[in-house]
Amino acid sequence: PPWEFNGSFYQPSAFLMMGIPGLEALHPWISIPFCALYLTALLGNCVILFIIRKTPSLHEPMYYFLSMLAVTDLGLALCTLPTTLGLFWFNARRIAFDACLTQMYFIHILSFIESSVLLAMAFDRFVAISHPLRHPAILTGSTVLKIGLAIVLRGMVSLLPIPFLLKRLTYCGRTELSHSFCFHPDIMNLACADIKVNVFYGMIVLLSTVGMDFIFIVLSYILIIRTVVSLTTREECLKALNTCVSHICAVLVFFIPMIGLSMIHRFGRNVPPLVNTLVAYTYLTIPPALNPVIYSIKSTHIREALLRA
């Protein structure tokens, strides 16, 4: 691709995206499961939002947070859909430098928002199980709205320096990304400048946001289990835990691939490219498609509202 030359400063005008290494000839066929996942994500999350909006009995904190999760999942699916399907269908590999940074910023923001929403949902479950009588007073509509705004602001502000930190770097001849979307560690590794600041800032942001969220989610569940154990009957125990099952599934589906991908990009120099690619696609396409399915199957209220609709 053409280069912008400015003394010793080089910046590519575009990057080249990669599909699934070694399986380029099968890309049109591989696009079929991806289409199914994207369709499930888009339809499933729209249905969840429609049902929550139309059912007055679902206008409570747990379902407001579920709406936030659905909006975030829609955003994540729409962020990667154009470049992924463009690559698989039309072999459109080129992405402009600034477009790449924009896509990367939104992918990371939405991931951080999803992590924070999962923490808010864990807090909601903790209050509902440990302090059921105080639950409506603690999580009022305005409190839920403030939590939602704080989540979005935290993601936007903490990640704002990342595109600028990448723009100040000088890049070498390599312009091939590892995926069909832009990812911070991936772009950073193409630079031939000193990337210590990027690595350091990236790690601090990741640990102080997603890392802290994960720790607090685990703490919430330790407190929930303590409360559940103290309940008198086995039925009460199971009923209380049953309200958490779909949330636990959503947490595992989101955090396991995310932690895996971060580790691979930072420490996995000898990991086969195929493994890296599969983990990346699992992280960005499975949670948005699975979350609405998990909640539709496990949540009795949503299932009933769905059947009525």
C-alpha positions in Angstrom: 0.0 0.0 0.0 1.1 3.7 -0.5 3.0 5.2 2.4 2.9 8.7 4.0 6.5 9.8 4.2 7.6 12.4 6.7 11.3 12.4 7.5 11.8 9.2 9.5 8.1 8.8 10.3 6.2 6.2 8.4 2.5 5.5 8.5 0.7 3.0 6.2 -2.4 4.5 4.5 -4.0 1.0 4.9 -3.7 -2.4 6.6 -4.4 -5.8 5.1 -6.8 -8.0 7.1 -6.5 -11.8 7.4 -9.2 -14.4 7.3 -8.6 -17.9 8.6 -4.9 -18.8 7.9 -4.5 -21.8 5.6 -8.3 -22.0 4.8 -8.5 -19.0 2.3 -10.0 -21.2 -0.4 -12.9 -22.2 1.9 -13.8 -18.6 3.0 -17.2 -18.6 1.1 -18.2 -21.8 2.9 -16.8 -20.6 6.3 -18.9 -17.5 5.9 -22.1 -19.6 6.4 -21.7 -20.3 10.1 -20.6 -16.6 10.6 -23.7 -15.4 8.8 -25.8 -17.7 11.1 -24.0 -16.3 14.2 -24.4 -12.7 13.1 -28.1 -13.3 12.2 -28.7 -14.9 15.6 -26.9 -12.0 17.4 -28.9 -9.3 15.5 -32.3 -11.0 15.7 -31.9 -12.4 19.2 -30.8 -9.1 20.8 -33.5 -7.1 18.9 -36.2 -9.6 20.1 -34.9 -9.3 23.8 -35.1 -5.5 23.5 -38.5 -5.6 22.0 -39.9 -8.0 24.6 -38.5 -6.0 27.5 -39.9 -2.8 26.1 -43.4 -4.2 25.5 -43.7 -6.2 28.8 -44.4 -3.9 31.8 -43.7 -6.7 34.3 -40.1 -6.8 32.9 -39.5 -3.1 33.7 -37.1 -3.8 36.6 -33.3 -3.5 37.2 -32.4 -7.0 36.1 -34.0 -6.6 32.7 -32.8 -3.0 32.3 -29.3 -4.4 32.6 -30.2 -7.2 30.2 -31.3 -4.5 27.7 -27.9 -2.8 28.1 -26.2 -6.1 27.5 -28.3 -6.6 24.4 -27.5 -3.2 23.0 -23.8 -3.8 23.6 -24.0 -7.2 21.9 -25.7 -5.6 18.9 -22.9 -3.0 18.7 -20.2 -5.7 18.9 -21.8 -7.7 16.1 -22.2 -4.7 13.9 -18.6 -3.6 14.5 -17.0 -6.7 13.1 -19.8 -7.8 10.6 -18.8 -5.5 7.6 -15.1 -6.3 7.6 -15.5 -10.1 8.4 -18.2 -10.8 5.8 -16.5 -8.4 3.3 -13.3 -10.5 3.6 -15.1 -13.9 3.4 -17.4 -13.0 0.5 -15.4 -10.5 -1.6 -11.9 -11.0 -0.3 -11.9 -7.2 0.6 -8.7 -7.2 2.8 -7.8 -3.5 2.7 -8.9 -1.2 5.5 -7.8 2.4 5.8 -5.5 3.3 8.7 -8.0 5.7 10.4 -11.0 3.4 9.7 -9.0 0.6 11.4 -8.3 2.7 14.5 -12.0 3.7 14.6 -13.1 0.0 14.4 -10.6 -1.0 17.1 -11.7 1.8 19.4 -15.4 0.8 19.2 -14.6 -3.0 19.5 -12.6 -2.3 22.7 -15.1 0.2 24.1 -18.0 -2.3 23.6 -16.0 -5.1 25.2 -15.3 -2.9 28.2 -19.0 -1.9 28.4 -20.0 -5.6 28.2 -17.6 -6.4 31.1 -19.0 -3.6 33.2 -22.7 -4.5 32.5 -22.0 -8.1 33.6 -20.6 -6.7 36.8 -23.7 -4.5 37.3 -25.8 -7.6 36.7 -23.8 -9.5 39.4 -24.4 -6.6 41.8 -28.1 -6.7 41.0 -28.3 -10.5 41.7 -26.3 -10.0 45.0 -28.7 -7.3 46.2 -31.8 -9.2 45.1 -30.7 -12.4 46.9 -28.9 -10.9 50.0 -31.2 -7.9 50.6 -34.5 -8.7 48.8 -36.5 -6.2 50.8 -34.1 -3.3 50.1 -33.6 -4.2 46.4 -36.2 -1.8 45.0 -34.9 1.1 47.2 -31.2 0.4 46.3 -31.6 -0.1 42.5 -34.2 2.6 41.5 -34.7 3.6 37.9 -32.4 6.6 38.2 -29.7 4.6 39.9 -29.7 2.1 37.0 -29.5 5.0 34.5 -26.6 6.5 36.4 -24.8 3.1 36.4 -25.4 2.8 32.7 -23.9 6.3 32.0 -20.9 5.6 34.3 -20.2 2.4 32.4 -20.3 4.1 29.0 -18.1 7.0 30.2 -15.6 4.7 31.8 -15.1 2.8 28.6 -14.9 5.9 26.4 -12.5 7.9 28.6 -10.1 5.0 29.5 -9.7 4.0 25.9 -9.5 7.5 24.4 -5.7 7.7 24.4 -5.2 4.3 22.6 -5.9 5.6 19.0 -3.5 8.5 19.6 -0.8 6.3 21.0 -1.0 4.2 17.9 -1.0 7.2 15.6 2.3 8.5 17.0 4.1 5.2 16.2 6.2 4.7 13.1 5.4 1.6 11.1 7.6 -0.7 9.0 6.9 -2.7 5.9 4.5 -5.2 7.5 0.9 -4.2 7.2 -0.8 -7.6 7.6 -3.2 -7.9 10.6 -3.9 -11.3 12.3 -7.8 -11.0 12.0 -10.6 -9.6 9.8 -11.0 -6.8 12.3 -8.7 -4.3 14.1 -7.4 -5.1 17.5 -5.0 -3.0 19.6 -2.2 -5.5 20.4 -2.3 -6.6 16.7 -1.8 -3.1 15.3 0.8 -2.2 18.0 2.9 -5.2 17.0 3.2 -3.9 13.4 5.1 -0.8 14.6 8.9 -0.7 14.4 9.1 2.0 17.1 9.3 1.5 20.8 5.9 0.3 22.0 6.5 0.1 25.7 4.1 3.0 26.4 1.3 1.2 24.4 2.0 -2.1 26.2 2.1 -0.5 29.6 -1.0 1.7 29.1 -2.9 -1.2 27.5 -2.2 -3.5 30.4 -3.1 -0.8 33.0 -6.4 -0.1 31.3 -7.2 -3.8 30.9 -6.4 -4.7 34.5 -8.1 -1.6 36.0 -11.3 -2.2 34.0 -12.0 -5.7 32.8 -9.6 -7.2 35.5 -11.4 -5.4 38.3 -14.8 -6.2 36.9 -13.9 -9.9 36.9 -12.6 -9.8 40.5 -15.8 -8.0 41.7 -18.0 -10.5 39.8 -16.3 -13.4 41.6 -16.6 -11.5 45.0 -20.4 -11.0 44.3 -20.8 -14.7 43.7 -18.9 -15.6 46.9 -21.3 -13.3 48.9 -24.3 -14.8 47.0 -23.2 -18.3 47.8 -22.8 -17.3 51.5 -26.3 -16.0 51.5 -27.8 -19.0 49.7 -26.1 -21.5 52.0 -27.8 -19.7 55.0 -31.3 -20.2 53.4 -33.4 -22.7 55.2 -34.9 -25.0 52.6 -33.3 -26.7 49.6 -36.0 -25.3 47.3 -35.1 -21.7 48.3 -31.5 -22.4 47.7 -32.1 -23.8 44.2 -34.6 -21.0 43.3 -32.1 -18.3 44.4 -29.2 -19.9 42.4 -31.4 -20.5 39.4 -31.8 -16.8 38.9 -28.0 -16.6 38.5 -27.4 -19.4 36.0 -27.9 -17.4 32.8 -25.7 -14.6 34.2 -22.9 -17.1 35.1 -23.1 -18.6 31.6 -22.8 -15.0 30.1 -19.8 -14.2 32.3 -18.0 -17.4 31.3 -18.8 -17.1 27.5 -17.4 -13.5 27.6 -14.4 -13.6 29.9 -12.8 -17.0 29.0 -12.1 -16.1 25.3 -11.2 -12.4 26.2 -8.6 -13.4 28.7 -7.3 -16.1 26.3 -6.9 -13.6 23.4 -5.2 -11.0 25.6 -2.7 -13.6 26.8 -2.1 -14.9 23.3 -1.4 -11.4 21.9 0.9 -10.5 24.8 2.8 -13.7 25.6 1.9 -16.3 22.9 4.7 -15.8 20.4 4.7 -19.5 19.5 0.9 -20.0 19.4 -0.2 -21.3 15.9 -2.0 -18.6 13.9 -5.1 -20.8 13.6 -5.5 -21.0 17.4 -5.1 -17.2 17.7 -7.8 -16.7 15.0 -10.3 -19.1 16.5 -10.0 -17.6 20.0 -10.5 -14.1 18.5 -13.6 -15.1 16.5 -15.0 -16.9 19.6 -14.5 -13.8 21.7 -16.2 -11.4 19.2 -19.0 -13.5 17.6 -20.0 -16.1 20.2 -21.1 -13.9 23.2 -23.4 -11.6 21.1 -25.1 -14.7 19.5 -25.3 -16.9 22.7 -26.4 -14.3 25.3 -30.0 -13.8 23.9 -30.3 -17.6 23.5 -29.1 -18.3 27.1 -31.5 -15.7 28.6 -34.4 -16.9 26.4 -33.9 -20.5 27.6 -33.1 -19.9 31.2 -35.2 -16.8 32.2 -38.8 -17.9 32.8 -40.2 -14.4 32.5 -38.5 -13.7 29.2 -39.6 -17.2 27.9 -43.2 -16.5 28.9 -43.2 -12.9 27.3 -41.6 -14.4 24.2 -44.4 -17.0 23.9 -47.1 -14.4 24.4 -45.4 -12.2 21.7 
